[in-house]
Structure formats: C-alpha cells, structure tokens
C-alpha cells in the first residue's frame, strides 16, 4: 500500500510513535510519505491549516491507498472533500479535549465512524465506536544499559497533574536527586534519561492517551515505574495509585517505599506491546474497512 501520514509536529511523544509506526510499515513493504504541519507546512494553527491540507489531499490524495491523520484537527479538512477521499481516510486520536475543541473533536470522531482509531481505554470509553490499537515500544531502542541508577525521573510534559515543585518535594523526602527530561531528543531518552533513573513517575490527566513513556521506562529496566489509572494505566503492570487533581504527596512516597515488584520486560513481551504488533493491527483495520 501507499500511505500518506499527516501529524502536527515531530517533537514529542506522538512524533516518536509515528516514527516507529512508519519504520514497521516500511518493513512490511508499504510506501509511506509524511507531512508534518509545523515542520513541512510551517503552519501552527488549526484554522490556518484547513485550506492548505484540503488542497494537498485534493491534488495528491488519489495517489494514496490510505490517508492517515494523527489528531482531529488534521482530520477535519478532509470532510470538505469528495467521499472517495473520506473512504481511504483513517485518523488516530492520542488524547481528548474539553471545551470548544472537545466539541469539534467529538464531531470529527462521529464523522469518522469506524475509521477512528484510539490508543487508550479512556479514549475508547469516550468514543466507543473507535478501533483501539495500543502503542508499543521498541525493545532495541529502549533497553537496560546496566548503568548505575540513582535518580527520581520525571518528564516535564506540561500536562501532568503533579508539578515540578511537588516532584522536588518527593525527591527531598526520599533523599534522591531529581532528573527531569525536558528538551531531550527521542533518540537520547534511553541513555540520557531512563537508564539514569531508579524510579520513574508520571501522572497524566484523565484526557491523556496512552503514555508511551511508561513502556519505555519499563523496557529500559527502571526498577520502579509509578503512574495512575489515567491514559492506559489500567492495562499496565506498574505500581499505580488513585491520583486525581487533589493528591497526597505522602501517599506517593509511601508507595515508592513499598513498591510491587514486577518483571516489566517479561510483561511487555508476553502482551506483545511492540510497534510491529501495532503496525500489523493497522493493516488489519485498514483492510477490513
């Protein structure tokens, strides 16, 4: 198949995931071309992108078997085109929004029908007609390098329901140095971040999608991975605590001091949380619809 992928930007978790998906699709013999709204089109807003994306698909869409958008804002322009383009269009939602953006997202989701894909159980609950396809982890890129670990690690995503000040408080009470990942390239995360962590914590908001960082930390051999039930937490084996907007720092500290021991890598392999499995599932969904 010849596939056109559209995403908002390369930096960040979505961009890293898309790179892995493309690699696996190409290994399967498919031809993949990619357009990043920010880097390729130099467009930073939804409204300004509508007519540009519409023209690109109108002029070139007939050359592709599949048009695969990542985010509702990239899917929206395609609904102004002929049905032939909508028939080959599929979209992946990585999280959900509230407010006006949430209403537009829900409208796009309804228009997509079973051409909508989501990565997390929380998104499947919000869009029950969607196909669910969990993200994966590359066990060659993320692995235990047998380095000395001493840090409490956290990724400053700007959306976590725990903040930097609270992370620093947890570090002080545990007498641990803090390592915050910010500005690191995806390719640097294994060596420069995860393999320096003795503990990795991430508490995403309810609207979040699958947190690939949990899988990456587990694959990299981090001894303790701590999260909540938001995103894909309910399907993962790490240490989880019920954490909402009102949270107790002491509860987090006690859980870190008394963690449940898990063989993370074994769990990943047994449940096949790999990008190859994700790509195989994509082909299956596209072929059936």
Helices and strands as residue ranges (DSSP letters): E 2-7, H 13-27, E 31-36, H 46-60, G 61-63, E 66-70, H 72-75, G 76-80, H 83-87, E 89-93, H 99-112, G 113-115, E 116-118, H 121-126, E 131-132, E 151-155, H 164-174, E 177-181, G 186-188, H 189-192, G 194-196, E 197-201, H 212-219, E 224-227, G 233-235, E 239-240, H 249-257, H 264-270, H 275-288
